[in-house]
């Protein structure tokens, strides 16, 4: 075992063999001087870019926000900063290469530099990928809860308030809130997009997500107080473009100054819904009579459903009425595929004034609403239509060209079967806020509305899709999940409901990122592997050049293990310098990126600068992998040198 322990003499011999002779190359000193000059120039330009005035930020004067002149990095700052940083990096690389050439031969210098660059690239790339993973995790947890409780089959369930309270009382839980999700289509006057509608209880939802802090336009409180939603500014212009349409900015301004047929004004001004009289005739069927400005004539083509429905049932075009001798189970409301019996619904619609009364019945009087009586679930427009509030993402608001106060229509395939056919469910709403989470998919797909409104709109009754849970400590995810599972079990619903944390819900995404990190580690490790072949070739050449010295040492009594240790130490000198030097330079570059950052276009990449997170375990793994590769590359030449016979070495020298 002692034969494999390195002695001081082994390191001295290896170090002496790697060092250059008394005469150094003539280009070493000019290279070092030039590298120092580049470092000074690059550092000076970077410092000058940091001293440029970026402008004045937004200030609050007497409670009023005054816009400033801060526009982010100016072109001059970006030019000086980028050019200065690039010059600084080139100068540092040249300085390291010059210092290595000052002490070592050219071949060991090139090999050491290769190992150094490989280790530096590994540290920087792994730190950037860890930073992106952490940034994505923070964005997910900002808008989504830590744990979700839902049915195993994904269907809505009842009796959720008691379970929500039981989960919220758990010591590990910071808050719990029920929610209802459904896929819808949202339509404005200019465009329509698919979205995911989430029904929430505004007071409870604040305890499980950071959605109120993500509001960029409007107010989160409008969900609970929709009467306070302001009307859209008729002179406001939507200057932003969706991410998919920002390449059309070059056409901006071509229509400037044009006037419409109805009068002057900028294109896109006001609420787009007020300028488009065209409406879907199928969508307008339920409100034809109510929205008609003129009173209906005696017949006017109207066919009384009370007369026509029995005829249609006789010919088999409508199903028979449901039996009245049994009670309808709660589950039937969800499983009837939206069918509502006209014989039951028509009297209700006539009482509400949606359908006209029978010919022999007097027209019911509509009760007048006092001015101080405002509905609790929406904003009343000029036509008396109650519109609930919603929150939309920034990308969705730009694609629909809507802002706070604009009216949009929600459409769901869960509709009603009527004598006119299946009519999709429709709901007019008013935008109460625009949020920005930093994730493109969330900002383009998610729409929030009060839970009671969504339950009526999706025809699910008093049911929810699940319960969102936020923990006090997100790092103690396993303990928190166990506590929630225990609360569900104590409520006797563990067979029905499934508890999943954010890792389970986003397993595919983070698994893909982990595999990408592993693939990048293996790919960049080949840089160190290529450098190890240089160590292998260099040591083999040293064995052939020093064959005479090896033969003399063996003839003097040196053991094979001693020769083996010398050549392994020679390879380890190069590997240790390269790996630790590369790790040090990589950590320095990560610190610079984290401190000063690499500015990016947030509209394109959704991040202001590259996030950097240094993981000590990954850094240690890089160093260990580099040392192992270098050690194995030095092993074969050392074995060849140790097995060389003295007579063969002397014969090769001759």
FIPALUM-88730 format. One record per residue (C-alpha): x negated, y, z. Coordinates in nm, 4 decimals, decimal comma, m for minus. Each point is the difference from the previous one (the first is absolute). Layout:
<nodes>
X/Y/Z .
...
</nodes>
This chain:
<nodes>
0,0000/0,0000/0,0000 .
m0,2881/0,2376/0,0765 .
m0,1287/m0,0539/m0,3535 .
0,2947/0,2080/m0,1308 .
m0,0518/0,2949/0,2417 .
m0,1621/0,2997/m0,1653 .
m0,3156/0,1394/0,1569 .
m0,1434/0,3485/m0,0173 .
m0,2689/m0,1208/m0,2383 .
0,2656/m0,1274/m0,2444 .
0,1690/0,3423/m0,0195 .
m0,3359/0,1805/m0,0351 .
m0,1049/m0,2213/m0,2926 .
0,3372/0,0370/m0,1727 .
0,0037/0,3790/0,0515 .
m0,3587/0,0327/m0,1266 .
0,0812/m0,1983/m0,3111 .
0,3022/0,2199/m0,0831 .
m0,1839/0,3279/0,0483 .
m0,1664/0,1857/m0,2848 .
m0,3732/0,0430/m0,0308 .
m0,2032/0,3002/0,0901 .
0,0886/0,1730/m0,3273 .
0,3685/0,0804/m0,0395 .
0,1675/0,0693/m0,3373 .
m0,0304/0,3582/m0,1170 .
0,3774/0,0415/m0,0404 .
0,0858/m0,0683/0,3647 .
m0,0665/0,3470/0,1447 .
0,1736/0,1907/m0,2847 .
0,3014/m0,2287/0,0444 .
0,0177/0,0705/0,3722 .
m0,0371/0,3769/m0,0540 .
0,2698/m0,0028/m0,2689 .
0,2328/m0,2013/0,2255 .
m0,0406/0,2524/0,2821 .
0,0767/0,2808/m0,2454 .
0,3199/m0,1747/m0,1170 .
0,1091/m0,0523/0,3606 .
m0,0480/0,3691/0,0778 .
0,1852/0,1113/m0,3126 .
0,2892/m0,2448/0,0513 .
0,0337/0,0828/0,3677 .
m0,0053/0,3721/m0,0753 .
0,2726/m0,0288/m0,2641 .
0,2169/m0,2106/0,2299 .
m0,0449/0,2520/0,2808 .
0,0858/0,2885/m0,2331 .
0,3163/m0,1789/m0,1138 .
0,1055/m0,0307/0,3646 .
m0,0454/0,3732/0,0621 .
0,2291/0,1120/m0,2853 .
0,3269/0,1561/0,1150 .
0,2868/m0,2443/m0,0679 .
0,2644/0,2668/0,0657 .
0,2485/0,0778/0,2724 .
0,2265/m0,2738/0,1315 .
0,3712/0,0368/0,0691 .
0,0535/0,2216/0,3040 .
0,2957/0,0554/0,2304 .
0,0818/0,3658/0,0608 .
0,2860/0,0660/0,2445 .
0,1313/m0,3495/m0,0570 .
m0,0050/0,0369/m0,3795 .
m0,2419/m0,1989/m0,2141 .
m0,2053/0,2202/m0,2273 .
m0,1494/m0,1811/m0,3013 .
m0,3759/0,0155/m0,0222 .
m0,2516/m0,0253/m0,2789 .
m0,1474/m0,3355/0,0970 .
0,0077/m0,2092/m0,3165 .
m0,2396/m0,2758/0,1049 .
m0,3503/m0,0376/m0,1441 .
m0,0635/0,2521/m0,2770 .
m0,1685/m0,1078/m0,3278 .
m0,3191/0,1706/0,1172 .
0,0072/m0,1950/0,3277 .
0,0631/m0,3265/m0,1799 .
m0,2841/0,0680/m0,2450 .
m0,2561/0,0908/0,2638 .
0,1143/m0,2734/0,2376 .
m0,0012/m0,2811/m0,2579 .
m0,3266/0,1040/m0,1665 .
m0,1686/0,0607/0,3345 .
0,1094/m0,3362/0,1396 .
m0,1179/m0,1837/m0,3122 .
m0,3359/0,1779/0,0120 .
m0,0377/m0,0813/0,3685 .
0,0641/m0,3730/m0,0573 .
m0,2486/m0,0147/m0,2902 .
m0,2609/0,1778/0,2104 .
0,0431/m0,2410/0,2894 .
m0,0342/m0,3023/m0,2304 .
m0,3133/0,1422/m0,1584 .
m0,1474/0,0785/0,3417 .
0,0572/m0,3553/0,1240 .
m0,1546/m0,1481/m0,3147 .
m0,3000/0,2342/0,0296 .
m0,0602/m0,0872/0,3648 .
0,0188/m0,3709/m0,0740 .
m0,2450/0,0430/m0,2880 .
m0,2332/0,1917/0,2320 .
m0,0381/m0,3027/0,2291 .
0,0711/m0,3074/m0,2188 .
m0,0874/m0,1376/m0,3365 .
0,2329/0,0741/m0,2887 .
0,1595/m0,3458/m0,0138 .
0,0909/m0,0188/0,3741 .
0,1255/0,3600/m0,0273 .
0,2416/m0,0864/m0,2808 .
0,1217/m0,3108/0,1839 .
0,0509/0,1923/0,3246 .
0,1903/0,2720/m0,1867 .
0,2272/m0,2594/m0,1605 .
0,0879/m0,1529/0,3373 .
0,0516/0,3492/0,1425 .
0,2419/0,1058/m0,2745 .
0,1931/m0,3255/0,0277 .
0,0470/0,0321/0,3763 .
0,0905/0,3683/m0,0291 .
0,2632/m0,0731/m0,2652 .
0,1462/m0,2779/0,2153 .
0,0309/0,2223/0,3082 .
0,1570/0,2901/m0,1916 .
0,2459/m0,2096/m0,2014 .
0,1163/m0,2051/0,2999 .
0,0424/0,3169/0,2068 .
0,2050/0,1652/m0,2753 .
0,2223/m0,3060/m0,0379 .
0,0487/m0,0170/0,3768 .
0,0901/0,3689/m0,0052 .
0,2555/m0,0512/m0,2760 .
0,1476/m0,2950/0,1879 .
0,0263/0,2045/0,3197 .
0,1530/0,2935/m0,1870 .
0,2591/m0,2284/m0,1585 .
0,0792/m0,1537/0,3371 .
0,0512/0,3417/0,1592 .
0,2311/0,1088/m0,2814 .
0,2080/m0,3151/0,0360 .
0,0299/0,0355/0,3768 .
0,0858/0,3701/m0,0308 .
0,3259/m0,0804/m0,1774 .
0,0640/m0,3616/0,0939 .
0,0301/m0,1509/0,3462 .
m0,2426/m0,2527/0,1457 .
0,2491/m0,2876/0,0276 .
0,3195/m0,0892/m0,1838 .
0,2822/m0,2208/0,1301 .
0,2279/m0,1355/m0,2748 .
0,1953/m0,3061/m0,0982 .
m0,1856/m0,2897/m0,1533 .
0,2169/0,0148/m0,3153 .
m0,0235/0,3794/m0,0312 .
0,3751/0,0632/0,0426 .
0,1381/0,2708/0,2299 .
0,1017/m0,0957/0,3517 .
0,2302/0,1385/0,2685 .
m0,0334/0,0742/0,3730 .
m0,3214/0,1918/m0,0517 .
0,0369/0,2782/0,2548 .
m0,0244/m0,2309/0,3021 .
m0,3046/m0,1736/m0,1457 .
m0,1604/0,3349/m0,0820 .
0,0407/0,1165/0,3585 .
m0,1424/m0,3271/0,1336 .
m0,3074/0,0296/m0,2225 .
m0,0487/0,3677/0,0864 .
m0,0090/m0,0846/0,3726 .
m0,3038/m0,2279/m0,0508 .
m0,3120/0,1549/0,1629 .
m0,2159/m0,0560/m0,3109 .
0,2510/0,1763/m0,2273 .
0,0003/0,3761/m0,0604 .
0,3283/0,0085/m0,1919 .
0,2498/m0,2027/m0,2049 .
0,2408/0,1112/m0,2712 .
0,2429/m0,1896/m0,2286 .
m0,0024/0,0567/m0,3748 .
0,1903/m0,1074/m0,3119 .
m0,1685/m0,0295/m0,3403 .
0,1396/m0,0402/m0,3477 .
m0,1109/0,0535/m0,3581 .
0,1751/0,2870/m0,1734 .
m0,0327/0,2378/m0,2911 .
m0,0286/0,3701/0,0742 .
0,1052/0,2480/m0,2670 .
m0,0448/0,3714/m0,0455 .
0,0986/0,2256/m0,2855 .
m0,3273/m0,0690/m0,1833 .
m0,1068/m0,3541/0,0798 .
0,0816/m0,3196/0,1846 .
m0,2269/m0,2392/0,1879 .
0,0256/m0,3205/0,1976 .
m0,0590/0,0347/0,3726 .
0,0336/m0,1755/0,3337 .
0,2621/0,1564/0,2257 .
m0,0669/m0,0331/0,3736 .
0,2678/0,0771/0,2533 .
m0,1420/0,1164/0,3319 .
0,1132/0,1511/0,3281 .
m0,1957/0,3290/0,0009 .
m0,0387/0,0191/0,3777 .
m0,1286/m0,3550/0,0313 .
m0,2095/0,0001/m0,3162 .
m0,2332/0,2663/0,1389 .
m0,1182/m0,2494/0,2629 .
m0,1240/m0,2569/m0,2534 .
m0,1515/0,2058/m0,2872 .
m0,1651/0,3339/m0,0682 .
0,2507/0,0953/m0,2681 .
0,0854/0,3397/0,1580 .
m0,3660/0,1052/m0,0251 .
m0,0112/m0,0982/m0,3692 .
0,2687/0,2458/m0,1067 .
m0,1513/0,2556/m0,2388 .
0,3192/0,1789/m0,1061 .
0,3222/0,0277/0,1950 .
0,0512/m0,1370/0,3499 .
0,0440/m0,3448/0,1528 .
0,2735/0,1434/0,2248 .
0,2255/0,0398/m0,3034 .
0,0790/m0,3735/0,0238 .
0,1835/0,0661/0,3272 .
0,1218/0,3512/m0,0928 .
0,0754/m0,0037/m0,3732 .
0,2056/0,3194/0,0225 .
m0,3252/0,1918/0,0382 .
m0,1431/m0,1106/m0,3359 .
m0,0510/0,3169/m0,2061 .
0,1151/0,0305/m0,3567 .
m0,2697/m0,0280/m0,2677 .
m0,1642/0,3199/m0,1102 .
0,1485/0,0799/m0,3443 .
m0,3259/0,1686/m0,1039 .
m0,2335/m0,2755/0,1260 .
m0,2133/m0,1746/m0,2566 .
m0,1219/m0,3572/0,0305 .
m0,3615/0,0435/m0,1066 .
m0,1253/m0,3396/0,1129 .
0,0062/m0,2990/m0,2300 .
0,0209/m0,3676/0,0900 .
m0,3214/m0,1940/0,0032 .
0,0995/m0,1794/m0,3189 .
0,0784/0,3269/m0,1841 .
m0,2850/0,2267/0,1078 .
m0,1697/m0,0449/m0,3385 .
0,2780/0,2198/m0,1406 .
m0,1320/0,3069/0,1804 .
m0,1605/0,1126/m0,3247 .
0,3493/0,0677/m0,1409 .
0,0893/0,2210/0,2923 .
0,0912/0,3518/m0,1019 .
0,1162/m0,0711/m0,3560 .
0,3640/0,0654/0,0934 .
m0,0790/0,3011/0,2153 .
0,2276/0,2904/m0,0761 .
0,2659/m0,2027/m0,1793 .
0,3605/0,0645/0,0908 .
0,2735/m0,2545/0,0221 .
0,3288/0,0173/m0,1785 .
0,1735/0,1077/0,3193 .
m0,2318/0,2831/0,0889 .
m0,3557/0,0892/0,0801 .
m0,2035/m0,1812/0,2591 .
m0,2976/m0,2304/0,0307 .
0,0296/m0,3556/m0,1065 .
0,0839/m0,2274/0,2885 .
0,1265/0,2757/0,2285 .
0,2611/m0,0796/0,2589 .
0,1663/m0,3296/0,0727 .
m0,0128/m0,2126/m0,3175 .
0,3342/m0,1599/0,0882 .
0,1783/0,3304/m0,0488 .
m0,1197/0,0233/m0,3610 .
0,1041/m0,3453/m0,1177 .
0,3755/m0,0347/m0,0448 .
m0,0378/m0,3468/m0,1504 .
0,0964/m0,2795/0,2357 .
0,0329/m0,3714/m0,0218 .
0,3693/m0,0738/m0,0715 .
m0,0156/m0,3283/0,1910 .
m0,1579/0,1714/0,2998 .
0,2712/0,2655/m0,0024 .
0,2933/m0,2441/0,0154 .
0,0495/m0,0012/0,3795 .
0,0076/0,3804/0,0092 .
0,1942/0,0779/m0,3203 .
0,3131/0,1117/0,1759 .
m0,1718/0,1689/0,2936 .
m0,2412/0,2034/m0,2118 .
0,2552/0,0892/m0,2673 .
0,0566/0,3778/0,0034 .
0,3477/m0,0321/m0,1572 .
0,2895/m0,1898/0,1633 .
0,0777/m0,3293/m0,1643 .
0,3108/m0,0233/m0,2159 .
0,2846/m0,2365/0,0680 .
m0,1590/m0,2873/m0,1874 .
m0,2965/0,1301/m0,2035 .
m0,1032/m0,3592/m0,0750 .
m0,0077/m0,0870/0,3717 .
0,1050/m0,3533/0,0853 .
0,1052/m0,0620/0,3560 .
m0,2229/m0,2756/0,1488 .
0,2896/m0,1184/0,2157 .
0,1858/m0,0873/m0,3218 .
m0,2895/m0,1133/m0,2172 .
m0,1816/m0,2225/0,2518 .
0,2841/m0,2565/0,0333 .
0,0165/m0,0193/m0,3819 .
m0,3744/m0,0609/m0,0260 .
0,0199/m0,2674/0,2691 .
0,2724/m0,1786/m0,1893 .
m0,2075/m0,0214/m0,3171 .
m0,3042/m0,1103/0,2031 .
m0,2209/0,3030/m0,0627 .
m0,0189/0,0759/0,3753 .
m0,0465/m0,2488/0,2827 .
0,2902/m0,0665/0,2383 .
0,0146/0,1955/0,3263 .
m0,1853/m0,1504/0,2944 .
0,2039/m0,1986/0,2518 .
0,1353/0,2064/0,2872 .
0,0451/m0,2864/0,2488 .
m0,3687/m0,0022/0,1026 .
m0,2465/0,2546/0,1228 .
m0,2924/0,0898/m0,2204 .
m0,3313/m0,0999/0,1505 .
m0,2621/0,2724/0,0364 .
m0,2260/m0,1863/m0,2427 .
0,2652/0,0198/m0,2737 .
m0,0523/0,3733/m0,0228 .
m0,3549/m0,0632/m0,1204 .
0,0700/m0,3055/m0,2147 .
0,2995/0,1368/m0,2000 .
m0,2339/0,1540/m0,2591 .
0,1562/0,3442/0,0382 .
0,3613/m0,1128/m0,0767 .
0,2700/0,1972/0,1781 .
0,3622/m0,0932/m0,0459 .
0,1797/0,2824/m0,1854 .
0,3196/m0,0726/0,1899 .
m0,1826/0,0898/0,3207 .
m0,2307/0,2742/m0,1257 .
0,2463/0,2004/m0,2125 .
0,2150/0,1121/0,2986 .
m0,3175/0,1041/0,1788 .
m0,1196/0,1976/m0,3005 .
0,3394/0,1663/m0,0322 .
m0,0085/0,1016/0,3641 .
m0,3449/0,1509/m0,0545 .
0,1209/0,1860/m0,3092 .
m0,2308/m0,1768/m0,2444 .
0,2951/m0,1499/m0,1922 .
0,3277/0,1846/m0,0734 .
0,3136/m0,1059/0,1875 .
0,2785/m0,2087/m0,1510 .
0,2576/0,1717/m0,2122 .
0,2649/m0,0283/0,2731 .
m0,2285/0,1217/0,2783 .
m0,0673/0,3665/0,0782 .
m0,3517/0,1310/m0,0391 .
m0,1678/m0,0059/0,3416 .
m0,1244/0,3301/0,1252 .
m0,3727/0,0316/0,0460 .
m0,0753/0,1305/0,3494 .
m0,1937/0,3219/0,0034 .
m0,3387/m0,0039/0,1668 .
m0,0784/0,2867/0,2295 .
m0,3082/0,2006/m0,0899 .
m0,1749/m0,0996/0,3219 .
0,0663/m0,3713/m0,0574 .
m0,2972/m0,1474/m0,1850 .
m0,0428/m0,3673/m0,0784 .
m0,2664/m0,1854/0,1887 .
m0,1260/m0,2212/m0,2804 .
m0,0809/0,2329/m0,2868 .
0,0072/0,3383/m0,1628 .
0,3224/0,1228/m0,1620 .
m0,0439/0,1564/m0,3409 .
0,2387/0,2241/m0,1921 .
0,2161/m0,2971/m0,1029 .
0,0389/m0,1293/0,3540 .
m0,2182/m0,3058/m0,0590 .
m0,1893/m0,1221/0,3048 .
m0,3662/m0,0780/m0,0869 .
m0,2227/m0,1865/0,2472 .
m0,3678/0,0994/0,0362 .
m0,2987/m0,2012/m0,1264 .
m0,3798/0,0175/0,0145 .
m0,2018/m0,0779/m0,3148 .
m0,3703/m0,0399/m0,0738 .
m0,2065/0,2632/m0,1774 .
m0,0549/m0,2048/m0,3151 .
0,3683/m0,0876/m0,0237 .
0,1017/0,3633/0,0475 .
m0,2341/0,1057/m0,2816 .
0,1239/m0,2713/m0,2345 .
0,3607/0,1009/0,0684 .
m0,0900/0,3734/m0,0001 .
0,1855/0,0633/0,3240 .
m0,0821/0,1865/0,3175 .
0,1630/0,0614/0,3360 .
0,3693/0,0747/m0,0434 .
0,0327/m0,1651/m0,3422 .
0,2793/m0,2471/m0,0616 .
m0,0827/m0,3531/m0,1129 .
0,2148/m0,3055/m0,0587 .
m0,0671/m0,3435/0,1468 .
0,1194/m0,3012/m0,1993 .
0,0098/m0,3583/0,1262 .
0,1055/m0,3207/m0,1787 .
0,2069/m0,0912/0,3076 .
0,3172/0,1506/m0,1468 .
0,3721/m0,0598/m0,0063 .
0,2165/m0,2111/m0,2284 .
0,2935/0,2033/m0,1259 .
0,2518/m0,0462/m0,2804 .
m0,2375/0,2089/m0,2139 .
m0,2842/m0,2441/0,0673 .
m0,2966/0,0013/0,2333 .
m0,1028/0,3503/0,1018 .
m0,3421/0,0397/0,1649 .
m0,0105/0,1712/0,3347 .
m0,0851/0,3680/m0,0246 .
m0,0810/0,2604/0,2588 .
m0,0825/0,3678/m0,0401 .
m0,2650/0,1154/0,2460 .
m0,2065/0,3078/0,0743 .
m0,3775/0,0031/0,0370 .
m0,0907/0,1020/0,3532 .
m0,3762/m0,0534/m0,0114 .
m0,2969/m0,1115/m0,2085 .
m0,2715/m0,2072/0,1692 .
m0,3542/m0,0877/m0,1053 .
m0,1528/m0,3172/0,1477 .
m0,3098/m0,0232/m0,2199 .
0,1099/m0,3302/m0,1583 .
0,1308/0,0274/m0,3532 .
0,2419/m0,2934/0,0271 .
0,1569/0,1343/0,3191 .
0,0325/0,3546/m0,1303 .
0,1579/m0,1224/m0,3220 .
0,2350/m0,2681/0,1330 .
0,1153/0,0769/0,3547 .
0,3193/0,1934/0,0745 .
0,1317/0,0509/0,3541 .
0,3578/0,0724/0,1094 .
0,2056/m0,0360/0,3199 .
0,0791/m0,3601/0,0848 .
0,3793/0,0455/0,0099 .
0,0011/0,1501/m0,3496 .
m0,2091/m0,2846/m0,1444 .
0,2173/m0,2651/0,1659 .
0,3119/0,1421/m0,1645 .
m0,1752/0,0491/m0,3312 .
m0,1347/m0,3572/m0,0202 .
0,3247/m0,1541/0,1343 .
m0,1671/m0,2053/0,2719 .
0,2050/0,1085/0,2982 .
m0,1701/0,0466/0,3347 .
m0,3120/m0,1941/m0,0974 .
m0,3686/0,0769/m0,0459 .
m0,2867/m0,1592/m0,1896 .
m0,2340/m0,0060/0,2976 .
m0,1533/0,1761/0,2983 .
m0,3285/0,1922/m0,0208 .
m0,2241/m0,0108/0,3065 .
m0,2988/0,2176/0,0894 .
m0,2548/m0,1151/0,2577 .
m0,1857/0,2091/0,2545 .
m0,3336/m0,1446/m0,1158 .
m0,0268/m0,1033/m0,3629 .
m0,3298/m0,1784/0,0694 .
0,1777/m0,2364/0,2423 .
0,2214/m0,1270/m0,2811 .
0,0094/m0,3641/0,1095 .
0,1085/0,0818/0,3567 .
0,2624/0,2470/m0,1228 .
0,1397/m0,2455/m0,2517 .
0,0244/m0,2685/0,2693 .
0,1944/0,2406/0,2225 .
0,2475/0,0776/m0,2813 .
0,0422/m0,3718/m0,0728 .
0,0750/m0,0575/0,3689 .
0,2630/0,2779/m0,0041 .
0,1697/m0,1535/m0,3048 .
m0,0095/m0,3429/0,1631 .
0,1528/0,1336/0,3210 .
0,2833/0,1460/m0,2061 .
0,0678/m0,3485/m0,1387 .
m0,0656/0,0958/m0,3627 .
m0,3398/m0,1542/m0,0648 .
0,1523/m0,2576/m0,2371 .
0,1605/0,2717/m0,2104 .
m0,2606/0,2774/m0,0005 .
m0,3647/0,0037/m0,1062 .
m0,2666/0,2276/0,1530 .
m0,2768/0,1206/m0,2370 .
m0,2738/0,2565/0,0553 .
m0,1489/0,2392/m0,2553 .
m0,2758/m0,2499/m0,0816 .
0,2560/m0,2621/m0,1017 .
0,2011/0,2504/m0,2038 .
m0,3080/0,1233/m0,1896 .
m0,1954/m0,3247/m0,0051 .
m0,0298/m0,0128/m0,3798 .
m0,1327/0,3546/m0,0238 .
m0,2650/m0,0309/0,2691 .
m0,0951/m0,3520/m0,1093 .
m0,0678/0,1368/m0,3476 .
m0,2116/0,2791/0,1475 .
m0,1945/m0,2518/0,2103 .
m0,0675/m0,2193/m0,3018 .
m0,1092/0,3077/m0,1928 .
m0,2426/0,0892/0,2774 .
m0,1421/m0,3537/0,0050 .
m0,0396/0,0022/m0,3788 .
m0,1748/0,3377/0,0131 .
m0,2329/m0,1244/0,2749 .
m0,0958/m0,3049/m0,2046 .
m0,0471/0,2059/m0,3180 .
m0,2264/0,2566/0,1669 .
m0,1882/m0,2734/0,1827 .
m0,1284/m0,1084/m0,3397 .
m0,2038/0,3203/m0,0039 .
m0,1899/m0,1288/0,3029 .
m0,0148/m0,3448/m0,1603 .
m0,1632/0,1446/m0,3120 .
m0,2532/0,1804/0,2204 .
m0,0722/m0,3298/0,1758 .
m0,1115/m0,1503/m0,3307 .
m0,2515/0,2821/m0,0168 .
m0,1284/m0,1041/0,3422 .
m0,0207/m0,3591/m0,1227 .
m0,1993/0,0978/m0,3085 .
m0,2243/0,2378/0,1942 .
m0,0898/m0,2611/0,2614 .
m0,0686/m0,2654/m0,2641 .
m0,2384/0,2391/m0,1740 .
m0,1663/0,0682/0,3354 .
m0,0483/m0,3742/0,0564 .
m0,1744/m0,0355/m0,3360 .
m0,2118/0,3140/0,0530 .
m0,1005/m0,0955/0,3527 .
m0,0636/m0,3696/m0,0706 .
m0,3708/0,0395/0,0816 .
0,0709/0,1759/0,3334 .
0,2595/m0,2654/0,0916 .
m0,2519/m0,2766/m0,0752 .
m0,2672/0,1682/0,2135 .
0,2424/0,0451/0,2921 .
0,1023/m0,3658/m0,0161 .
m0,3636/m0,1076/m0,0235 .
m0,0658/0,2021/0,3171 .
0,2731/m0,1928/0,1826 .
0,3173/0,2054/m0,0518 .
0,3099/m0,2165/0,0230 .
0,2649/m0,0186/m0,2695 .
0,2519/0,1595/0,2393 .
m0,2257/0,3059/0,0326 .
m0,0101/0,0516/m0,3782 .
0,3775/m0,0520/m0,0097 .
0,0631/0,2677/0,2641 .
m0,2211/0,2566/m0,1794 .
0,1911/m0,0180/m0,3286 .
0,3413/m0,0084/0,1705 .
m0,1024/0,3074/0,2001 .
m0,0992/0,1713/m0,3239 .
0,3515/m0,0498/m0,1414 .
0,1637/0,1014/0,3267 .
m0,1947/0,3276/0,0048 .
0,1563/0,0962/m0,3312 .
0,3438/m0,1259/0,1034 .
0,0050/0,1717/0,3397 .
m0,1112/0,3332/m0,1449 .
0,2528/m0,0230/m0,2833 .
0,2977/m0,1189/0,2068 .
m0,0428/0,2337/0,2960 .
m0,0932/0,2913/m0,2259 .
0,3069/m0,0640/m0,2159 .
0,2282/m0,0289/0,3029 .
m0,1383/0,3253/0,1381 .
0,0486/0,1864/m0,3278 .
0,3472/m0,1509/m0,0398 .
0,1039/0,1164/0,3470 .
m0,1385/0,3456/m0,0762 .
0,1971/0,0191/m0,3251 .
0,3157/m0,1174/0,1803 .
m0,0486/0,2724/0,2606 .
m0,0381/0,2595/m0,2755 .
0,3147/m0,1212/m0,1774 .
0,1953/0,0037/0,3256 .
m0,1332/0,3395/0,1067 .
0,0149/0,1885/m0,3279 .
0,2149/m0,2334/m0,2067 .
0,0304/m0,0592/m0,3720 .
0,2943/0,2194/m0,1096 .
0,2602/m0,1748/m0,2129 .
0,3141/0,1143/m0,1774 .
0,2750/m0,0799/0,2480 .
0,2660/0,0082/m0,2726 .
m0,1769/m0,2865/m0,1778 .
m0,1587/m0,2086/0,2761 .
0,2359/0,0926/0,2895 .
m0,3008/0,0634/0,2267 .
m0,1967/0,3202/0,0536 .
m0,3377/m0,1717/0,0398 .
m0,1442/m0,3473/0,0175 .
0,0628/m0,1484/0,3461 .
m0,3022/m0,1665/0,1608 .
0,0115/m0,2453/0,2916 .
m0,3246/m0,1710/0,1044 .
0,0555/m0,3468/0,1437 .
m0,2998/m0,1146/0,2120 .
0,0783/m0,3652/m0,0695 .
m0,0150/0,0561/m0,3758 .
m0,3275/0,1943/0,0313 .
m0,1550/m0,2822/0,2039 .
0,1262/m0,2512/m0,2564 .
m0,1707/0,1942/m0,2803 .
m0,3324/0,0036/0,1869 .
0,0198/m0,3683/0,0894 .
0,0894/m0,1023/m0,3568 .
m0,2896/0,2029/m0,1436 .
m0,2499/m0,1512/0,2453 .
0,1191/m0,3540/m0,0685 .
m0,0303/0,0453/m0,3784 .
m0,3475/0,1529/0,0321 .
m0,1158/m0,2733/0,2391 .
0,1112/m0,2781/m0,2336 .
m0,1627/0,1738/m0,2973 .
m0,3305/0,0050/0,1918 .
0,0221/m0,3627/0,1109 .
m0,0902/m0,1731/m0,3280 .
m0,3199/0,2019/m0,0735 .
m0,1074/m0,0527/0,3626 .
0,0479/m0,3766/m0,0347 .
m0,2055/0,0005/m0,3215 .
m0,2811/0,1903/0,1746 .
0,0049/m0,2264/0,3071 .
m0,0249/m0,3167/m0,2120 .
m0,2883/0,1281/m0,2105 .
m0,3108/m0,2169/0,0451 .
m0,3319/0,1813/0,0543 .
m0,1634/m0,1717/m0,2960 .
0,2849/0,1037/m0,2307 .
m0,0213/0,3564/0,1219 .
m0,3743/0,0187/m0,0626 .
0,0403/m0,1596/m0,3436 .
0,2713/0,2556/m0,0948 .
m0,2242/0,2847/0,1157 .
m0,2775/m0,1184/m0,2307 .
</nodes>
